[in-house]
Amino acid sequence: MKAYLLTTIIFIGISTATFAESVVSKHGLLRVQGGQVVNEKGQPVSLAGNSFFWSQWDRTGFWNEDCVKWLVEDWNTTIIRAAMGVENPGGYLEAPAKNEKKVRVLVDAAVAEGVYVIIDWHSHHAERSTSEAVAFFTRMARTYGKLDNVIYEIYNEPKETEWKEIKAYSETVIAAIRAVDPDNLIIVGCGKWSQRVDAPAADPITDWPNIAYTLHFYSKMHHQWLRDRADAALGKGIALFVTEWGPVGDGKNDPETEAWMKWCKKNKICHLAWAVNDKDEAWSIVKKGASPNGNWTTDDLRPAGKLERRIIRNWSDGNSSR
Ligand code: MG
């Protein structure tokens, strides 16, 4: 009888802990402190998760709650990214309501699952649509600014745009967000597909708290030279956030991805793999025919998906709560 009672108490205790300890309830609102993304206790946080594919090209329909739930349960994903396409055909500028609705579905799913979510203005020329970005992020801040789950990424990948211009755009959008939401993390892209982290390191945005900068790497082309540049940027005191990365993609030996993951671990950097999709390209995680709602078998995964699932599932720092 006693043993039965004790087992029951232990069981109830474990169940309660499992439900109560989502990654967001564990870490709370993320912020930047001393060039590092930290939790509400000031401890560095390194999360691992998945970026969804361009909203307007999500033909199979992965942007749904079941898919998020699967990634959280089967991949131990602790952060997702709603990459809302802006400029291209079918993007936000052409179809604002449709794209914004998709973002809201993912944000609501992340909140239901207790994980972080990045609202990403997925653009290569954001400075051409500053007023649209201001209106969009003002609405997002009004709806979601009180939630610990939400992070704003205001410019995915500038290409040839100079930092001076990126900074001016960013300061306008940040001012609009901060007028509504004083504290949630904001991530700012930098030149050359978010590889020129040296530019914000030399001339950071200083008027508002909790600003981090985007670093993107694809292991096939971005090697030690980019890690050196990122190290130098961290050394100057800016916080970096890898909102996208991709492996070599053929599923074979991938020492560069390994080197990058070691780097992320050492520097306690958050990272999200590109992308939740079934398009026939190296960086898609699943094959054509895989369900948009998850429940994937190993056979449904492409080589990138297998590698990324292994990395994300076993990422200990920040994932240990689930
Ligand atoms: Mg807030």
Residues whose N, C-alpha, C, O or C-beta is under 5 A from the ligand:
A	BS01	MG	G145 K146 D181 P182 D183 N184
